Amino acid sequence: MTAVATRPRRSAPPLRTHAPDRRERWRRRLPLLPALVFLIIVTQLPFLTTVGISFTDWNILRPGQRGFAGLGNYVTVFTDGRLRAATVNTGVLTASTVLVALLIGLGLAMLLDRSFRGRGLVRTLLIAPFLVMPMASALLWKHALYNPSYGLLNGTMNAAGQVLGFQAPTVEWISTMPMTAVVASLVWQWTPFMMLILLAGLQSQSTEVIEAASVDGAGGLATFRYITLPHLRQFLELAVLLGSIYVVQTFDAVFTITQGGPGTATTNLPYEIYLTMFRKYEYGEAAAAGVVVVIGTIIVATFALRVVSSLLRDERVT
């Protein structure tokens, strides 16, 4: 028999899948492009314009003297006494509001984590302050609660004084304790936000672990300290970071309740930027202060995103 010589068969060339995959990816991204363009126009272009203005010496009271200021506006931001005071007030206002709202929100979340009659109604009522517009909330506290003539606080004190047989003093809440007045209104508004985050953390806790601790004889305080609190650590961090991002931008309460006063007692950075822009008409200096605040907010938001990603990663693992 003669051997038949056969030529080796050529392997088929590999299919080019990169181009279709690339087209497929772009086809999926195409519906998102209008939203991306809109986001860039609304947020990034104004921010870049603000960055450009921050390097100019621009006061509309001197229209013919606009020029390049270099880093002069940023030097002013970090050396001006009013801006330093506003930075301190912003830190005090943010830290006080976030910490007090976090503690009250934790207590309310633990209350709502239990089963009782009317829990749905109570939950709705506790969430309601977060749904009120910030300006409306500030007006409510300024006139309905703090007003010395017809406010609820002085009215309650007068009624209690009449029952107990003494003359209650008329307290000027806003002028005597301005920072406390602003913080109280913000705590009322932001406590539901903290409560919802911590309630989600409590409801994600394993009931088997709690039952096992109860069987082993652990009391309520020990269970909360050694089991519930470590479980809530990431949720507490998330609440603090997100709350700080929002509260540091507070303008409505300061503008409505105290106008930054008396003096500069409650002037925070957003309100000081407003004064620089619309009272002093220093556009470059106000833009530089705004850029600094945005950069600080981005830094805090970066930590918040890391906490969120760690929460999602732990959720996928479990």
matplotlib code that plots the C-alpha trace (Angstrom):
import matplotlib.pyplot as plt

x = [0.0, 1.2, 1.1, -1.0, 0.7, -1.6, -0.9, -1.3, -4.5, -4.2, -5.8, -8.5, -7.4, -8.7, -11.9, -11.4, -13.7, -12.2, -14.0, -17.5, -16.8, -15.7, -18.8, -21.0, -19.5, -20.1, -23.6, -24.4, -22.8, -24.5, -27.8, -25.7, -23.8, -26.6, -26.6, -22.8, -22.7, -25.4, -23.5, -20.3, -22.0, -23.8, -21.0, -17.6, -17.7, -18.9, -16.2, -13.5, -14.8, -14.6, -11.1, -10.2, -11.9, -10.0, -6.7, -8.1, -8.3, -11.9, -14.1, -17.2, -16.9, -13.6, -14.7, -11.6, -9.0, -9.5, -6.2, -4.3, -3.8, -1.9, -2.1, -2.9, -6.6, -5.6, -3.1, -5.9, -8.2, -5.7, -4.6, -7.7, -9.1, -12.7, -12.1, -10.2, -13.1, -15.5, -13.5, -13.5, -17.3, -17.8, -15.9, -17.8, -21.2, -20.5, -19.0, -21.7, -24.6, -23.2, -22.3, -25.6, -27.7, -25.7, -26.4, -30.1, -30.4, -28.8, -31.3, -34.2, -32.9, -32.7, -36.2, -37.6, -35.6, -38.0, -41.6, -44.4, -47.8, -47.8, -44.1, -44.9, -46.6, -43.8, -41.2, -43.1, -43.3, -39.6, -38.6, -40.8, -38.2, -35.8, -38.5, -38.9, -37.2, -34.1, -35.3, -38.8, -37.1, -35.0, -38.0, -40.0, -37.3, -36.7, -40.4, -42.3, -39.8, -37.2, -39.3, -39.2, -42.8, -44.8, -42.3, -43.0, -40.0, -40.8, -44.5, -43.9, -41.7, -44.4, -47.1, -44.9, -44.1, -47.8, -48.5, -45.6, -46.2, -43.2, -42.5, -40.5, -37.9, -38.1, -35.1, -33.7, -32.6, -31.0, -29.0, -27.9, -27.0, -26.7, -24.6, -26.8, -29.9, -28.4, -27.2, -30.5, -32.4, -29.8, -30.0, -33.7, -33.4, -30.5, -31.4, -33.7, -30.9, -28.6, -31.5, -32.2, -28.6, -28.2, -31.6, -30.4, -27.3, -29.3, -31.7, -28.7, -27.4, -27.6, -30.4, -28.7, -25.7, -28.0, -29.9, -26.7, -25.4, -28.7, -28.5, -24.9, -26.2, -25.1, -27.2, -28.5, -25.6, -23.0, -24.7, -24.8, -21.2, -19.5, -21.8, -24.1, -21.6, -18.8, -21.3, -22.4, -18.9, -19.0, -22.5, -21.5, -18.5, -20.7, -23.3, -20.6, -18.9, -22.1, -23.5, -20.3, -20.4, -23.9, -23.7, -20.5, -22.4, -25.1, -26.2, -30.0, -30.0, -27.2, -28.7, -32.2, -31.8, -28.8, -27.5, -24.0, -24.2, -24.1, -20.8, -19.3, -20.4, -22.2, -20.6, -19.5, -17.6, -20.6, -22.1, -18.7, -18.3, -21.8, -20.7, -17.5, -19.3, -22.4, -21.4, -17.7, -18.0, -14.6, -15.3, -11.8, -11.5, -14.9, -14.1, -10.8, -12.6, -15.2, -12.5, -10.9, -14.2, -14.9, -11.4, -12.0, -15.5, -13.9, -11.4, -14.2, -16.3, -13.4, -13.4, -17.2, -16.9, -14.3, -16.6, -19.5, -17.3, -16.2, -19.8, -20.7, -17.7, -18.6, -22.2, -21.0, -18.8, -21.6]
y = [0.0, 3.4, 6.1, 9.0, 12.3, 14.8, 18.4, 19.6, 21.5, 25.2, 26.3, 28.8, 32.3, 33.5, 35.4, 39.1, 39.7, 42.9, 45.2, 43.8, 43.8, 47.4, 48.3, 46.5, 48.4, 51.7, 50.7, 50.1, 53.4, 55.4, 55.9, 57.3, 59.9, 62.6, 62.3, 62.4, 65.5, 67.2, 66.4, 67.8, 71.0, 71.5, 70.6, 70.5, 73.5, 75.9, 74.4, 75.0, 78.5, 79.1, 77.8, 80.3, 83.2, 82.2, 83.3, 86.8, 90.1, 90.9, 93.3, 94.5, 97.9, 98.3, 97.1, 98.5, 96.9, 93.2, 91.3, 88.2, 87.6, 84.3, 82.6, 85.8, 84.9, 81.5, 83.2, 85.5, 82.5, 80.9, 84.1, 86.1, 86.3, 86.1, 83.0, 81.4, 82.1, 80.8, 77.6, 77.1, 77.8, 75.3, 72.6, 73.2, 73.3, 70.2, 68.1, 69.1, 68.4, 65.1, 63.7, 64.7, 63.5, 60.3, 59.5, 60.4, 58.5, 55.4, 55.4, 55.8, 53.1, 50.7, 51.6, 51.0, 47.7, 46.3, 45.1, 47.1, 48.3, 51.4, 51.0, 52.0, 55.2, 56.1, 55.5, 57.8, 60.5, 60.3, 60.5, 63.5, 66.2, 65.0, 65.6, 69.3, 71.8, 73.3, 76.9, 75.9, 74.1, 77.1, 79.4, 77.0, 77.0, 80.7, 81.9, 79.0, 77.9, 80.7, 83.8, 85.5, 86.8, 83.9, 81.0, 77.6, 77.4, 80.7, 79.8, 76.4, 78.1, 80.7, 78.0, 76.0, 79.1, 79.8, 76.3, 76.3, 79.9, 81.8, 84.2, 82.6, 84.8, 85.8, 84.2, 85.6, 82.2, 83.3, 86.2, 84.5, 81.1, 81.4, 78.4, 76.2, 77.5, 76.6, 73.2, 72.3, 73.0, 71.0, 68.1, 68.0, 67.9, 65.3, 62.9, 60.9, 60.5, 59.0, 56.8, 55.3, 54.3, 52.8, 51.1, 49.4, 48.2, 46.8, 45.0, 43.4, 41.9, 38.1, 37.1, 33.8, 35.6, 37.6, 34.5, 32.6, 35.4, 35.4, 31.7, 32.1, 34.6, 37.9, 40.8, 43.6, 46.0, 43.4, 42.3, 45.9, 46.5, 43.4, 42.4, 45.1, 48.0, 46.3, 45.3, 48.9, 50.3, 50.7, 52.0, 54.6, 55.6, 56.0, 58.1, 60.4, 60.8, 61.4, 63.7, 65.7, 66.2, 67.5, 69.6, 71.3, 72.9, 74.3, 77.8, 77.9, 77.6, 80.1, 82.6, 82.4, 82.0, 84.1, 85.9, 84.7, 86.7, 88.1, 89.3, 86.2, 83.7, 81.4, 82.5, 79.3, 78.9, 78.8, 82.0, 83.7, 82.9, 84.4, 87.6, 87.8, 87.4, 89.6, 92.1, 92.7, 91.8, 90.1, 87.5, 86.1, 85.7, 84.1, 81.7, 80.7, 80.0, 77.9, 75.9, 75.1, 74.0, 71.8, 70.1, 69.5, 68.0, 65.7, 64.4, 63.6, 62.1, 59.8, 58.3, 57.9, 56.1, 53.7, 52.9, 52.3, 50.0, 48.1, 47.6, 46.3, 44.0, 42.6, 42.1, 40.1, 37.9, 37.1]
z = [0.0, -0.8, 1.8, 0.8, 1.6, 3.2, 3.7, 7.2, 7.7, 8.4, 11.6, 11.1, 12.0, 15.4, 15.3, 16.0, 18.9, 20.1, 17.7, 18.3, 22.1, 21.9, 19.8, 22.2, 25.2, 23.4, 22.5, 26.1, 27.2, 24.5, 26.5, 29.4, 27.3, 27.5, 31.3, 31.4, 29.1, 31.2, 34.4, 33.0, 31.9, 35.2, 37.6, 36.0, 33.8, 36.6, 38.9, 36.3, 35.8, 39.6, 39.7, 36.9, 38.8, 42.0, 40.3, 39.5, 41.4, 40.6, 42.4, 40.6, 42.4, 40.5, 37.0, 35.3, 37.6, 37.0, 36.7, 37.5, 41.3, 41.2, 44.5, 46.4, 46.9, 48.4, 50.7, 51.9, 52.5, 54.8, 56.6, 56.9, 60.4, 59.4, 57.3, 60.1, 62.5, 59.9, 59.7, 63.4, 63.5, 60.7, 62.6, 65.8, 64.0, 62.0, 64.9, 67.3, 64.9, 63.7, 67.1, 68.8, 65.9, 65.8, 69.4, 69.3, 66.0, 67.5, 70.3, 68.0, 65.7, 68.6, 69.5, 66.0, 65.8, 68.3, 67.5, 69.0, 68.1, 65.8, 64.8, 61.2, 62.4, 64.8, 62.0, 59.7, 62.3, 63.1, 59.4, 58.8, 59.9, 57.3, 54.6, 55.5, 53.3, 55.1, 54.8, 56.1, 59.0, 59.9, 59.7, 61.9, 64.6, 64.4, 64.7, 66.2, 68.9, 69.5, 69.3, 72.7, 72.5, 71.1, 70.7, 72.0, 74.4, 76.2, 76.2, 77.8, 80.4, 81.2, 81.5, 83.8, 85.9, 86.3, 87.5, 89.9, 91.1, 89.8, 86.9, 84.2, 82.5, 78.9, 77.1, 73.9, 72.6, 69.4, 70.8, 74.1, 72.6, 68.8, 68.1, 70.3, 68.5, 65.1, 66.2, 67.7, 64.5, 62.5, 64.9, 64.6, 60.8, 60.5, 63.3, 61.0, 58.4, 61.1, 62.4, 59.0, 58.4, 61.8, 61.6, 58.4, 60.2, 63.1, 60.8, 59.0, 62.3, 62.6, 65.0, 65.7, 67.2, 69.5, 70.5, 71.2, 73.4, 75.3, 75.9, 77.2, 79.7, 78.2, 79.3, 77.1, 77.9, 77.2, 74.0, 72.8, 73.8, 72.4, 69.5, 68.3, 68.5, 66.6, 64.0, 63.7, 63.4, 59.6, 59.7, 62.3, 60.2, 57.1, 59.0, 60.4, 57.0, 55.0, 57.8, 57.8, 54.0, 54.2, 57.4, 56.4, 53.5, 55.8, 54.7, 55.2, 59.0, 59.6, 57.1, 58.4, 62.2, 63.1, 60.0, 61.1, 64.3, 66.8, 65.3, 63.7, 66.4, 63.9, 60.6, 58.9, 55.6, 53.2, 54.8, 54.8, 51.1, 50.6, 52.5, 50.5, 47.2, 47.7, 50.4, 49.7, 46.0, 46.0, 43.4, 43.3, 47.0, 47.3, 44.4, 46.1, 49.4, 47.5, 45.8, 49.2, 50.6, 47.6, 47.9, 51.6, 50.9, 48.2, 50.7, 53.2, 50.4, 49.4, 52.9, 52.7, 49.4, 50.9, 53.7, 51.4, 49.2, 52.3, 53.3, 49.9, 49.8, 53.2, 52.1, 49.0, 51.3, 53.7]

ax = plt.figure().add_subplot(projection="3d")
ax.plot(x, y, z, "-o")
ax.set_aspect("equal")
plt.show()
